[in-house]
């Protein structure tokens, strides 16, 4: 089935967009634009495998030098070689061929580069997006495999918590349950201890308010973690009423029933009493 996914970030948040692509196990490129900044995110079977945006990322060589993996002289030598006759090769390939780095170093830096780009994307509040199914603008030799849920969770950990929470979970009486994993797609989600503790309280019966009361952390942190789990697609909203509301409604109905039984019995008793009085009067006049 074709995935016609395009629109404005104001209408669909980037976590929601990422979730849609992941849920459909789609492959292709998600193009995201804000003013003159354009970012391309590559997906394969619902997982993120690459991403680039010239204005958002450092040059690969700069990152390797910044992390102390190569020296400034080694970088200069590789760049010169690329310009003189090895320009058909990517810089990473040249660095590997000259034994300045190994493939593991390159893969680690590429992964970090893509992750930082994606985390910065989640702060975008305006812009447009379009998904190009089964299309990739470039052929990357080094790709990664990133879980959409992990990317969303880590990106949200870096955002303004109060604003994110108030917009995501404005109603404390809503009930959440755990989301079912999408068919055919495993979810390798890495949660922090606090996130595990809060998620364990989500049972499809308790409201956000009730979970905050029994959570081992503060109300603000509990709501923050629930908002992150929701935006990452790990928990989902239900139409159920909070268990306390259900219990109260059940109790109210029971009391109403008892009261109705009381009135019925009282009415019957009064009729019998009136009958006895009338019968006594009749007997007295005979």
C-alpha positions in Angstrom: 0.0 0.0 0.0 1.4 3.4 -1.0 2.0 5.7 1.9 0.9 9.2 0.9 2.6 11.1 3.8 3.1 14.8 3.4 2.0 18.0 5.1 2.9 20.5 7.7 4.7 19.9 11.0 2.1 22.2 12.7 -0.5 19.6 12.0 1.5 16.4 12.5 4.4 16.4 15.0 7.7 14.8 13.9 7.3 12.0 16.5 3.9 11.2 14.9 5.4 11.2 11.4 8.2 8.9 12.4 5.8 6.5 14.1 3.6 6.3 11.0 6.6 5.3 8.8 7.8 2.8 11.4 4.3 1.3 11.9 4.0 0.8 8.2 7.5 -0.8 8.1 8.2 1.5 5.1 11.4 2.1 3.2 12.3 5.4 1.6 13.2 9.0 2.4 11.5 11.4 4.7 12.3 15.0 3.5 11.8 17.7 6.1 12.2 21.4 5.4 12.1 24.5 7.6 12.8 27.7 5.7 16.0 27.0 3.8 17.1 24.1 6.0 16.4 20.6 4.5 17.0 17.3 6.2 16.7 13.9 4.6 16.0 10.8 6.8 16.4 7.3 5.3 14.2 4.5 6.5 14.4 0.8 5.8 11.6 -1.5 7.0 10.5 1.1 9.5 14.0 1.7 11.0 16.1 4.7 10.5 19.3 3.9 8.6 20.7 7.3 7.7 20.1 11.0 7.8 21.8 14.2 6.6 21.3 17.9 6.6 24.2 20.2 5.5 23.2 23.0 7.9 22.6 20.7 10.9 25.7 18.5 10.9 29.5 18.8 11.0 31.6 17.5 8.2 32.6 13.9 8.9 36.3 14.7 9.0 35.7 17.4 11.5 33.8 15.0 13.8 36.6 12.5 13.6 39.2 15.1 14.4 37.0 16.6 17.2 36.8 13.2 18.8 40.5 12.7 18.6 40.3 9.7 16.2 42.4 11.5 13.6 44.8 14.4 13.7 44.5 17.6 11.8 47.4 16.6 9.6 45.7 13.2 8.7 42.5 15.0 7.8 44.4 17.5 5.6 46.2 14.7 3.9 43.0 12.8 3.2 41.2 15.9 1.9 44.1 16.7 -0.4 44.1 13.1 -1.7 40.4 13.3 -2.4 40.9 16.5 -4.4 43.9 15.3 -6.4 42.6 12.1 -7.8 40.6 10.1 -5.4 37.6 12.3 -5.5 35.5 9.3 -6.6 36.0 8.0 -3.1 34.3 9.3 0.0 36.5 10.8 2.6 35.8 7.9 5.0 37.0 5.3 2.4 40.3 7.3 2.0 40.8 7.5 5.7 40.3 3.7 6.0 42.5 2.9 3.1 45.4 5.0 4.6 44.8 3.2 8.0 44.0 6.5 9.8 40.8 4.9 11.1 39.1 1.5 11.0 35.6 0.8 9.9 34.3 0.6 13.5 35.5 4.1 14.1 33.7 5.3 11.0 30.5 3.5 11.8 30.4 4.9 15.4 30.9 8.5 14.2 28.3 8.2 11.5 25.8 6.8 14.0 26.5 9.6 16.4 26.2 12.2 13.6 22.8 10.8 12.5 21.5 10.6 16.1 22.4 14.2 16.9 20.7 15.3 13.7 17.6 13.5 14.5 17.5 14.7 18.1 17.7 18.3 16.9 14.9 17.7 14.4 12.4 16.9 17.2 12.5 20.5 18.4 11.2 21.8 15.1 7.7 23.3 15.6 7.1 24.5 12.0 8.0 23.3 8.6 6.8 20.8 5.9 7.5 17.1 5.2 7.1 14.5 2.5 7.8 10.8 2.4 9.3 9.4 -0.8 8.6 5.6 -0.7 11.5 3.3 -1.9 13.6 6.3 -3.0 17.0 7.3 -1.7 18.8 10.5 -3.0 22.3 9.0 -2.3 23.8 5.6 -1.8 25.5 5.5 1.5 28.3 2.9 2.2 28.0 3.4 5.9 24.4 3.1 7.3 23.1 2.6 10.8 20.0 0.9 12.3 18.2 3.1 14.8 14.9 2.3 16.5 12.4 5.1 15.9 11.2 4.7 19.5 14.7 5.2 20.9 15.3 8.2 18.8 12.1 9.8 19.9 12.7 9.1 23.5 16.2 10.5 23.6 15.2 13.5 21.5 12.3 14.3 23.9 14.6 14.0 26.9 16.4 17.1 25.6 13.3 19.2 25.1 11.5 21.7 27.3 9.6 19.3 29.6 6.8 21.6 30.8 5.7 22.7 27.4 5.9 19.2 26.0 3.9 17.7 28.9 1.1 20.3 28.9 0.6 19.9 25.1 0.8 16.1 25.1 -1.2 15.2 28.2 -3.5 18.1 29.1 -6.1 15.8 30.8 -5.0 14.0 34.0 -8.1 11.8 33.9 -7.2 10.1 30.7 -6.4 6.3 30.8 -3.5 4.8 28.8 -2.5 1.3 28.0 0.6 -0.3 26.5 0.8 -0.2 22.7 0.8 -3.5 20.8 4.0 -4.0 18.7 3.3 -3.6 15.0 2.9 -6.8 13.2 6.2 -8.1 11.8 8.3 -5.4 13.4 10.2 -5.9 16.6 10.8 -2.9 18.9 14.3 -2.7 20.5 13.5 0.0 23.0 16.0 1.2 25.5 14.3 2.7 28.6 15.8 4.4 31.6 14.9 3.0 35.0 12.4 5.8 35.7 10.7 5.2 32.4 10.4 1.5 33.2 9.0 2.2 36.6 6.3 4.6 35.2 5.5 2.3 32.3 4.9 -0.5 34.7 2.0 1.5 36.3 0.2 1.9 32.9 -2.4 -0.9 33.0 -5.3 0.3 31.0 -7.3 1.1 34.2 -5.5 3.8 36.1 -5.7 7.4 35.0 -2.7 9.7 34.8 -3.8 11.3 38.1 -3.9 7.9 39.8 -0.5 6.9 38.4 1.0 10.2 39.6 -0.2 9.4 43.2 1.5 5.9 43.3 4.5 6.7 41.2 8.0 6.5 42.9 8.9 9.9 41.4 7.3 13.3 41.5 4.1 14.2 39.6 6.0 16.4 37.1 8.5 13.7 36.3 5.8 11.0 36.0 3.8 13.2 33.6 7.0 13.9 31.7 7.9 10.2 31.3 4.3 9.4 30.3 4.3 12.1 27.6 7.6 10.8 26.3 6.3 7.2 26.2 3.1 8.4 24.4 5.0 10.3 21.7 7.3 7.4 21.2 4.3 5.1 20.6 5.0 2.9 23.6 1.7 3.7 25.3 -1.6 4.7 23.8 -4.7 6.5 24.9 -7.8 4.5 25.6 -11.5 5.4 25.8 -11.9 3.9 29.2 -12.8 5.8 32.3 -10.4 5.8 35.2 -10.9 2.8 37.6 -11.9 5.2 40.4 -14.6 6.7 38.2 -15.9 3.2 37.3 -15.9 2.2 41.0 -17.7 5.4 42.0 -20.2 5.0 39.2 -20.8 1.4 40.3 -21.2 2.4 43.9 -23.6 5.2 42.9 -25.7 2.8 40.9 -25.7 0.4 43.8 -26.8 3.1 46.2 -29.5 4.2 43.7 -30.7 0.6 43.5 -30.8 0.2 47.3 -32.7 3.5 47.6 -35.2 2.3 45.0 -35.6 -1.0 46.8 -36.2 0.9 50.1 -38.8 3.2 48.5 -40.5 0.2 47.0 -40.5 -1.7 50.3 -41.7 1.4 52.1 -44.5 1.9 49.6 -45.6 -1.7 50.0 -45.4 -1.5 53.7 -47.6 1.6 53.7 -50.1 0.0 51.5 -50.3 -3.0 53.8 -50.5 -0.7 56.8 -53.4 1.3 55.2 -55.1 -2.0 54.3 -54.8 -3.2 58.0 -56.2 0.1 59.3 -59.1 0.0 56.9 -59.8 -3.6 57.7 -59.8 -2.8 61.5 -62.1 0.1 61.0 -64.5 -2.0 59.0 -64.5 -4.7 61.7 -65.2 -2.1 64.4 -68.3 -0.8 62.6 -69.8 -4.2 62.0 
